[in-house]
């Protein structure tokens, strides 16, 4: 590979491509909101999107940094390593994110009676609390960072075959380094990242939907119990009132009978 075809991940075109990527990703997020059925409340949807967006940003810039680092060690083309890291994040990283998130949710479910239950992904409380979002944002950032570390280790030890595969995939784009930059950092991520975004949104919101449904069910049963208790108390009060009326209507008759009985004496 010639130096003329070597791409620059931190050049002007690269930053323009990333700006286009983030803009299109924003449009994709809006479309997800529009076509979602049933729709989450706006605040819950906003919290979920902010959480996942920041995780994606962490992985994106980590991939660029690792590509520049590994370029000095293994390959003279940073685009090869960026492509390798990007595909590893989309496939291996998403799998790690799913299982790590599931493990964390299972752990937080054990604290159903404490505030730690609000660290379960998607469960922001009723009504949604900013403190719950902050805690979940921190947990998700830890998950994404740990997942990225595991993915990087795998990529490093499998660098030879992965580098070879990426070189083959990138070979048709070597005719023009600017086209290669734009396709690798804008066109492909728009398609692949949108799919990953939808997949991760599915399992990130699922735990919250279950938790909210459970909370609503619990509140419903509590409401029914309160209603039944109020009905029983109301019935007791009505019965007491009936008994009181009966006593009042009975006393005059008893008095009258007593008077009649005493008048019969000589």
C-alpha positions as CSV (number, residue, x, y, z in Angstrom):
1,X,0.0,0.0,0.0
2,X,1.4,3.4,-1.0
3,X,1.6,6.4,1.3
4,X,-0.6,8.3,-1.2
5,X,-3.5,6.1,-0.4
6,X,-2.9,6.2,3.4
7,X,-5.9,7.9,5.0
8,X,-5.9,10.4,7.8
9,X,-8.4,9.8,10.6
10,X,-7.9,13.3,12.1
11,X,-7.9,15.3,8.9
12,X,-10.4,17.8,7.7
13,X,-12.4,15.4,5.6
14,X,-12.5,13.0,8.5
15,X,-14.1,15.5,10.8
16,X,-16.6,16.5,8.2
17,X,-17.5,12.8,7.7
18,X,-18.0,12.4,11.4
19,X,-20.2,15.5,11.6
20,X,-22.3,14.1,8.8
21,X,-22.4,10.8,10.7
22,X,-23.7,12.4,13.9
23,X,-26.3,14.4,12.0
24,X,-27.7,11.4,10.2
25,X,-27.6,9.4,13.5
26,X,-29.7,12.2,15.1
27,X,-32.2,11.9,12.3
28,X,-32.3,8.1,12.8
29,X,-33.0,8.6,16.5
30,X,-36.0,10.8,15.7
31,X,-37.3,8.3,13.2
32,X,-37.0,5.5,15.8
33,X,-39.1,7.7,18.1
34,X,-41.7,8.3,15.3
35,X,-42.2,4.7,14.3
36,X,-41.9,3.1,17.8
37,X,-45.1,1.2,18.9
38,X,-46.0,1.6,21.7
39,X,-44.2,4.8,22.2
40,X,-42.3,5.4,25.4
41,X,-43.1,8.6,27.3
42,X,-40.9,11.4,25.9
43,X,-38.8,11.8,29.0
44,X,-38.0,8.0,29.2
45,X,-37.2,7.9,25.5
46,X,-34.9,11.0,25.9
47,X,-33.1,9.3,28.8
48,X,-32.6,6.1,26.8
49,X,-31.3,7.9,23.8
50,X,-28.9,10.1,25.7
51,X,-27.5,7.1,27.5
52,X,-26.9,5.1,24.4
53,X,-25.6,8.1,22.4
54,X,-22.9,8.8,24.9
55,X,-21.9,5.2,24.9
56,X,-21.6,5.3,21.2
57,X,-19.5,8.4,21.3
58,X,-17.1,6.7,23.8
59,X,-16.7,3.7,21.5
60,X,-16.3,5.8,18.4
61,X,-13.4,8.0,19.6
62,X,-11.8,5.1,21.4
63,X,-11.7,3.3,18.0
64,X,-10.0,6.3,16.4
65,X,-7.5,6.5,19.2
66,X,-6.7,2.8,19.1
67,X,-6.5,2.8,15.3
68,X,-3.8,5.6,15.5
69,X,-2.0,3.6,18.2
70,X,-2.0,0.3,16.5
71,X,-1.0,1.9,13.2
72,X,2.5,2.5,14.6
73,X,2.8,-1.1,15.7
74,X,1.3,-3.2,12.9
75,X,-0.1,-1.4,9.9
76,X,0.8,1.7,8.0
77,X,-2.8,2.5,7.2
78,X,-5.0,3.7,10.1
79,X,-8.2,3.1,8.1
80,X,-7.5,-0.6,8.3
81,X,-7.3,-0.6,12.1
82,X,-10.3,1.8,12.3
83,X,-12.3,-0.6,10.3
84,X,-11.2,-3.6,12.4
85,X,-12.0,-1.8,15.6
86,X,-15.3,-0.6,14.3
87,X,-16.6,-4.0,13.2
88,X,-15.3,-5.6,16.4
89,X,-17.4,-3.0,18.4
90,X,-20.5,-3.6,16.3
91,X,-20.4,-7.4,16.6
92,X,-18.3,-8.4,19.6
93,X,-18.9,-5.2,21.6
94,X,-22.7,-5.4,21.2
95,X,-22.7,-9.0,22.5
96,X,-20.6,-8.0,25.5
97,X,-22.8,-5.0,26.1
98,X,-25.9,-7.2,26.1
99,X,-24.5,-9.8,28.6
100,X,-22.9,-7.2,30.9
101,X,-26.1,-5.2,31.0
102,X,-28.2,-8.3,31.7
103,X,-25.8,-9.3,34.6
104,X,-26.1,-5.8,36.1
105,X,-29.9,-5.8,35.8
106,X,-30.1,-9.2,37.5
107,X,-27.9,-7.8,40.4
108,X,-30.0,-4.7,40.7
109,X,-33.3,-6.7,40.8
110,X,-32.2,-8.1,44.1
111,X,-32.5,-4.6,45.6
112,X,-36.2,-4.2,44.8
113,X,-36.9,-2.4,48.1
114,X,-34.1,0.1,47.8
115,X,-33.1,2.9,45.5
116,X,-30.6,0.6,43.7
117,X,-33.5,-0.8,41.7
118,X,-33.5,2.4,39.7
119,X,-30.0,1.5,38.4
120,X,-31.7,-1.2,36.3
121,X,-31.6,-0.2,32.7
122,X,-34.7,1.8,31.6
123,X,-36.3,1.9,35.0
124,X,-36.4,5.6,35.9
125,X,-39.3,5.4,38.3
126,X,-42.8,6.9,38.2
127,X,-42.5,9.7,37.4
128,X,-39.0,9.5,35.8
129,X,-36.2,10.8,38.1
130,X,-33.0,12.5,36.9
131,X,-31.1,10.8,39.7
132,X,-32.1,7.4,38.2
133,X,-30.9,8.6,34.8
134,X,-27.6,9.8,36.3
135,X,-27.0,6.4,38.0
136,X,-27.9,4.4,34.8
137,X,-25.7,6.7,32.7
138,X,-22.7,5.9,35.0
139,X,-23.4,2.2,34.9
140,X,-23.8,2.1,31.1
141,X,-20.5,4.1,30.7
142,X,-18.7,1.5,32.8
143,X,-20.3,-1.3,30.8
144,X,-19.3,0.3,27.4
145,X,-15.7,1.0,28.7
146,X,-15.3,-2.5,30.0
147,X,-16.7,-4.0,26.8
148,X,-14.4,-1.9,24.7
149,X,-11.4,-3.1,26.8
150,X,-12.4,-6.7,26.3
151,X,-12.9,-6.1,22.5
152,X,-9.5,-4.4,22.2
153,X,-7.8,-7.4,23.9
154,X,-9.4,-9.8,21.4
155,X,-8.6,-7.6,18.4
156,X,-5.0,-7.3,19.6
157,X,-4.4,-11.0,19.9
158,X,-6.2,-11.7,16.6
159,X,-4.6,-8.8,14.8
160,X,-3.0,-10.7,12.0
161,X,-6.2,-12.4,10.6
162,X,-8.4,-9.4,11.4
163,X,-5.9,-7.0,9.7
164,X,-5.8,-9.2,6.7
165,X,-9.6,-9.3,6.4
166,X,-9.8,-5.6,6.8
167,X,-7.2,-5.1,4.1
168,X,-9.3,-7.2,1.7
169,X,-12.5,-5.2,2.6
170,X,-10.8,-1.9,2.1
171,X,-8.9,-2.8,-1.0
172,X,-11.6,-1.6,-3.5
173,X,-11.5,1.8,-1.9
174,X,-7.8,2.4,-2.4
175,X,-8.3,4.2,-5.7
176,X,-9.0,7.4,-3.7
177,X,-8.1,8.1,-0.1
178,X,-10.7,10.8,0.3
179,X,-13.4,8.5,-0.9
180,X,-12.1,5.8,1.4
181,X,-12.3,8.2,4.4
182,X,-15.8,9.3,3.6
183,X,-17.1,5.8,3.0
184,X,-15.4,4.3,6.1
185,X,-16.3,7.1,8.5
186,X,-19.7,8.2,7.2
187,X,-21.5,5.9,4.8
188,X,-20.9,2.5,6.4
189,X,-21.3,3.7,10.0
190,X,-24.7,5.3,9.1
191,X,-26.0,1.9,8.0
192,X,-24.3,-0.4,10.5
193,X,-24.5,1.9,13.5
194,X,-28.2,2.5,13.0
195,X,-28.8,-1.3,13.2
196,X,-26.6,-1.6,16.3
197,X,-28.5,1.4,17.8
198,X,-31.8,-0.3,17.3
199,X,-30.6,-3.6,18.8
200,X,-29.1,-2.0,21.9
201,X,-32.1,0.2,22.3
202,X,-34.3,-3.0,22.4
203,X,-32.5,-4.6,25.3
204,X,-31.8,-1.3,27.1
205,X,-35.4,-0.3,27.3
206,X,-36.8,-3.9,27.9
207,X,-35.7,-4.0,31.5
208,X,-37.3,-0.7,32.2
209,X,-40.6,-1.7,30.6
210,X,-40.7,-4.8,32.8
211,X,-39.9,-2.8,35.9
212,X,-42.4,0.0,35.1
213,X,-45.1,-2.7,34.4
214,X,-44.3,-4.3,37.7
215,X,-44.5,-1.0,39.6
216,X,-47.8,-0.2,37.9
217,X,-49.2,-3.6,38.7
218,X,-48.1,-3.2,42.4
219,X,-49.7,0.2,42.6
220,X,-52.9,-1.2,41.0
221,X,-53.2,-4.0,43.6
222,X,-52.4,-1.5,46.4
223,X,-55.1,0.8,45.0
224,X,-57.6,-2.1,44.9
225,X,-56.7,-3.1,48.5
226,X,-57.2,0.5,49.6
227,X,-60.5,0.7,47.8
228,X,-61.7,-2.6,49.3
229,X,-60.6,-1.4,52.7
230,X,-62.5,1.9,52.2
231,X,-65.6,-0.1,51.0
232,X,-65.5,-2.3,54.1
233,X,-65.2,0.8,56.4
234,X,-68.0,2.5,54.5
235,X,-70.2,-0.6,54.9
236,X,-69.5,-0.7,58.6
237,X,-70.3,3.0,58.9
238,X,-73.6,2.4,57.0
239,X,-74.5,-0.5,59.2
240,X,-73.8,1.5,62.4
241,X,-76.0,4.3,61.0
242,X,-78.8,1.8,60.3
243,X,-78.5,0.3,63.8
244,X,-78.7,3.8,65.3
245,X,-81.8,4.7,63.3
246,X,-83.4,1.4,64.3
247,X,-82.7,2.1,68.0
248,X,-84.2,5.6,67.7
249,X,-87.4,4.4,66.1
250,X,-87.8,1.6,68.7
251,X,-87.4,3.7,71.8
252,X,-90.7,5.8,71.4
253,X,-92.8,2.6,71.0
254,X,-91.3,1.1,74.1
255,X,-92.1,4.3,76.1
256,X,-95.7,4.4,74.8
257,X,-96.3,0.8,75.7
258,X,-95.0,1.4,79.2
259,X,-97.4,4.4,79.6
260,X,-100.4,2.3,78.5
261,X,-99.4,-0.5,80.9
262,X,-99.2,1.9,83.9
263,X,-102.6,3.5,83.2
264,X,-104.4,0.2,83.5
265,X,-103.6,0.1,87.3
266,X,-106.6,1.3,89.6
